[in-house]
């Protein structure tokens, strides 16, 4: 246990760069609390984190849905080509459409 006369807080003087031990009972509570500015900054950082998480979730969901739709279209194309008796085309769903196709003229809306 630290004796009461030695217990205190180490304070760094920005002017000299020297550290000093200050007794806890001599500090003004208004000088050592973050105050309204500290609360506002903490609130803004928390709000920014929440907004970033919502945006990230939306973007991940969008990528996952695009992959599911591409896989579904690929499987439908394979089934249709098997039904018609022609070999299934090995098409990359993320490749750009061939020139002159309808998809090349109307780019997808994001």
Secondary structure, 3 states (H helix, E strand, C coil): CCCCCCCCEEEECCCCCCEEEECHHHCCHHHHCCHHHHHHHHHHHHHHHHHHHHHHHHHHHHHHHHHHHHHHHHHHHHHHHHHHCCCCCCCCCCCCCCCCCHHHHCCCCC
